[in-house]
Amino acid sequence: GINAEYGLMTPSISNLCCLSFIVFVLFSSLKSLPVTFSNLKPRLDTNGQIVDGHDGGAVIKFNGLFYLFSTQYGLCKEPTGYGCDQTTDHCGFREDHNISIYISPTMESGTWYYYGSAIDVDKRPPGVLYRPHVVWNPNTQQFVLLWNYSEKYAAATSLTLTQPFVLQTAEVNLTRAPETTGDFDIMVDDDGTAYIIYMSNFYISIEKLSKDFLSGTGEVSQIFPDYFVESPVMFKRNNIYYALFGHCCCFCLQGSGIIVYIAKNPLGPWKLQPGGDLACRNSTSEVGKDLLSENHESTEKRSKVNKRKAIPTPGQGCLYTNPKSYSITKSQQNSVIQVETSSGLAYVWTGDRWQQAPDGIKGHEPQYWYPLSFDNQGFIQTVEWTDEFTLDIV
């Protein structure tokens, strides 16, 4: 049946079996498959509906399938002004937002199958949910799902990615968690040790997790010096650890930047990558008047469709340091997806394009995806706008 509130189909085991068969057919005769990712069109599920997956969206590959765990905002309407404005139905700030599961053999638009919710709303602690992340714990042989809510972090576990997750703790004990906490990410190192990078009092730091990934250990990094930052991402490439984050952007239209730190150890010392922010760009005109470059869908065109016009939020995202700046991605950092390709491991940066839904529906807000490139020293190169790109996925 159809979930009327979220406009999504109820999953069935037969459909999942069909998806697994498709994977077998696709890859039994092919060593790799070229997949094109478009930033000009919404990502669609197998029913032709826009994928309702945002805000931290973790993609994990398991048994030949890609699993997307993300925040599901549903069919409520975006605010008509600033992205963080409260609507009468509290769109974007509701306690019934789901942690959705989508499954795809290739991540290509049109192949994402909506499986359902990772954990029922009534089986998790009450609060507005953001930034779900799921990782495999090799120590316990379980999948661990964490999310941020009400300035806390909750954790649930499951033996598989499709069984309901079971709440293990309503408050993950972290060294700096008693303070105001928010966005986070989890990185599992090659030896099975997990680290959480998280925001506390608008600063970012990292802490080593316990072997079950359900609490902190008290082993912490330095506090990064940048203030008023969130949406951190952490990953490892060629024995270099990367920490990426940007200035706070509460559903802000203009998007945020990408500040990069690198280290040889997950707890540091961390050093700022030279070259500055990877995404924020200077604009010749006030962002509020003309935010978009020629590569982006115009705000004017969008307002004619929706009979309204979103407004860049002053002092947030790229506007925090420069009143004439905008993000070339026009989005806020979401996650970095690691994808095996015929030429090696690709690192695909993803960001949420707040206030830019084609029909004004919060759950239909699109994302920007971009394959990161690295120089010979391992520094991440400046991010640009691209209409589309292709990966040869193996």
N, C-alpha and C positions, 0 to 999 in steps of 0.2 A: 504493500500500500504506500501512499504518499504521506509524508510528514508535512502537514499543511503549514505549520508555523515556519518551517525551514525550507519548504519547497523541494524536499529530497525524497528519493525512493528508499523504501525499507529494503535492506539487503536480504539475500537468500543464499543458502549454501550452494545451490545449483549454479547460480551466477558466478560465485567465486571459483567453483570447479572449472567453469568455462574459461574464466580468466587465466587460470593455471594452464589449461590446455593451449590457450593462445600463446602463452610464453613458450611452451614446449615447441610448438610449431614454428614460432619466429626464430628461435635460437638453436634448434636442432640442426638446421641446415646452414645457418649463418654464423660466422665467427663474430661479426659485429653488425650493427644496424645504425645507419645515419638517422638522427632525429633532429628536426628543426624546431627551435623554440622562438615564438614570436612575442614581441613586446607591444605589438600594435593591436592584437586581438585578445579577448579574454580567454583564459584557460577553461576548457569545457570538460564535463564528465561524460560518461558513456551514454547518458540520456540527452546530451546536448545542452545541459544546464551549466551555468557558470559555477566553477568550483568555489565553494564557500570555505576557504582555508586561509588563515591569516595569522599574524602575530606570533612569531617564534617558530612557526611551522617546521617541525623536524622531519626530514626525509631519511629513512633508513632502508637499506636494501637487505632483503632476507629471502633465501631460497629462490632467487631470480626475479623477485617482485620488489617494486618500490612502494613503501608505505609512508604516507603523509599524515602526520599527527598535527593538528592545528586548531586554532580558535574558530568557532563557527558562529557568526554574528546573526544569521538569519535574514528575514525579510523586512526588518525595520528600516526606516529612512535615515540617511545621513542628515546632520544638522545643516541648516541653510546658510550659516555664517562660518564661524571658526569650527574646526573639527572637534574640539573638546566641549563645545556648547552642549548643555543638557537639553534633550528633547522631552516631550511629555511622556514618552514610553521608555525613556532612559536608554536610547539606542547606543550601543557600545559600552554601556555600564550596567548591564543586566546580569542577575545572578543565574539565569537559566541558559547562558551561552554554553554550547557543548564543546567538548574536545572531539572533533570529528576525525574519522579514519577514512582516507581515500587510498586505493590500491591501483597500481598501474604496472604494466610490463615494461614500459619504456619512458614514462613521464611525459609523453607527447600529449598535446591537447586532444581531447576526445577519447582518451584511453583511461582516464581516471574513474574508477568505479567506487561509488560511495558505499562503504561497508556499514557504517553506523557510528555510534559514540563509544569512546574508549572506556568511560565510566559514567554511570547514570548520575544525573544532577543530585538526586536524593541520597546518593551513596558517597558524596564528597562533602567536605565542610562548606557551610554557606559563605558566599562572598563572590565578588566579581572576579572572574577568572581571566588570566592572560598568560601568554608565553609558554604553552606546553612543550616539553621536550621529552623524547624517549630514547633510551640507550640500552644496549645489551651489557649485562653484568656477567663477565666470564667467571667471577668468583662464586656466584650463587646460581648461575645458569638460569637467570631470569631477566626479563625485560623490566626496566624501571622507568616509570613515567613521573615527571615532576612538573608542577605548575605554580605560578605566582597568584596569590589572591589575598586581599585585605592585608597587604604588607607582610605576608608570610609565604612560606613555601610548603606545599603538601607533596607527598610521594605515595605512589601506588605501584604494585608489581603484578606481573602476569607471566605464566610459562610460555605463552605464545602472544603474537601481536594481534590476534583476532579474538582471543578470549577476553571477557570483561576484566579490566584491571581492578585489583582489590586494594583499598586504602590501607596503608601501613602506618603512616603518621600524618597528622594534620598540621604539624609544625616541625619542619626539618631544623634541627639545632645547629646554627651557624654562629661563628664568633661575632660577626657584626650584624646578625639578624635582629637583635633587639632594637636596633635603630630602624629608621624608615627604609624599607627595602622595596625592590621592584624587579625590573627585567634581569634575566640571567641566561646563561648557557652552560652546558656540561660537555666536557671533553674527556674521553676515555683514552688513556695512553696505551702504548704498545704492551706494557706489562700488566694491564688490567686495572691500573690505578685511575680513579676518576677525580676530576677537579671541577669545581663550580666557579664561574666568573659571574659576579653579581653586583648590582647597584645598591648602595646603602648611603642614605643621606646625600644622594646625588653625586657620589664618588664611586669608582669601580675598584674592586679588589678580587683576589682569587683565593680559594681555600681548598685544601685537599679533603676529599670525602672519605668516610669509613669504607671498609671492604664491601659492605652491603649497599653503599651509595645512599643511605638513608639519614646520615647525619654528618656534620663536620668533624674534623679531627683537631682543630685548633692550630694546625699548620697553615699559615697564611702568607700571602705575598705582601709587598708594599701596597699602599693605597696609591693608585694612579693620581697624578696631580691635577688632571682636568676636572673642572667642576661643572655641575648641571648636565650630566651625561647619563645615557641609558642604552638600551638595546645592544648589549655586548655579545660578541661572538668570539669563540676560542677554537683554534685548530692547530694541527702540527703538520709540517711539510719539510721533508729532507732534514730532519733533526732540528728544525727551527720552529719555535712556538710563536703563534700570532695571537694578539688580542686586538679586536676591532670594536669600536663603539662610536657614537655620535652624540651631539647635543640633544637634549630632551625635545620630543616632538609629539605632543598629545594629539594624535590623529591630524597632524598639521599638513596642510596642502603642499607647502613648499618643499617638504622633505628635509632630511638631515644629512650630515656628512659622514665620512669614514676616517676616523683617526686610528692610526696603526702603531702598535708597539710590538717589539720582537724580543725574544729571549732564547737562551740555550737551556733553560730549566723552567718547568711550568710555574714555579713559585718565584722566578726571577733570579737576578735583577733584570727588570724590564727597561728597555731603551726605546725612545720615540724614533720611529722610522723617519729619516730625513725626507724633505719634500713637501711636507704639510698635508692637509686634508685631501683625500683622494676624490671627493665628489662635489664639494661646495665650489661654486663658480661665482665670480663677480659678474654683476649685471650692469648694463649701461643705463637702466631705468629702474625705478622703484619696483620691487618684486610684486607688491600689491597691485600695481597697474598692469604689468606685463610679465608674468612669471615664466612663461614658456618660450623655449627656443623653437626654431622651425621644425625640429624633429618631433615635437610633441603635439598631441591633439590640443587645439586652442581652448582656453577657458571660455571664450566668447561662443564658440561652436557648442560647447557642452552646456552652457547656460541656456541656449535656445532650445535644446532638447529637454532639459530638466525644468525649465521655467524658473531657474534660480542660479545663483553664482556663489561658489565657495570662496572663502577669503583666507589668504595666508595668515598664520598666527604670528603676531609680532613677538620678537624676542625668543623664538623657539627654532629648533633645527638650525639650518644654515644662517638664519637671521639673528642668531644669538650673538655672533661675533661681527656681523656685517649687515647693516640694514639694506644693502643692495646686493644680496647674495641669494643663490638658490641651489638646489641639488640637481646635478646633471641627470641623476636617476629619477628625480621627482618622487622620491620614496624614502622611507625610513628603513634602516637595516633590519632584516628579518633573521636570516640564517645563511650559512655557507654549506652547500651540498657537495659532498665528495662523490664523484662519479667516475667509474672505471671506463676508459675509452681505449681505442686502438693505439693511441699515442701516449698513453699513460693516464695517471690520475688527474682529473679536471676538478677545479674548485669553483663552483658556481655560486656567485653572490646573489642573494635574493633580497628584495625590499618591498614593503607594503606601500602602495600608492593611495594614501588616504584621501578621501573626499573626491575621488575620481571615478566612481562607478558610472557606467554608461547609462544607467537608469535611476541613479540616486539611491539604490538599495545598498545598505551597509555591507551585507554579505557578498555583494558583487564587486566590491572594490578590487582592482587588479593588482598585480605585482610586476616588478621589474627584475628580470634575470640577466646575469652578465657573467661570462667566464673570466675569472681573474687571470692576469698574466704576471710573471715574476722575472726580474732581471737576474744576472749571474750571481749577484750577492744575496739573492733571495728576497729582495725588496718587492713589495706589491706595486705594480705600476698604476698610474692614474686611471680611474674608471671613466669610461666614455658612454655616450648613448649609442645603442645599436638597435635597429629595427628588429633584427632577428639574428640568430647564430645557429650553427649546426654542430652537434657532437656525434662522433662515431662510437656509439655505446656498445660495450662488450658485456 
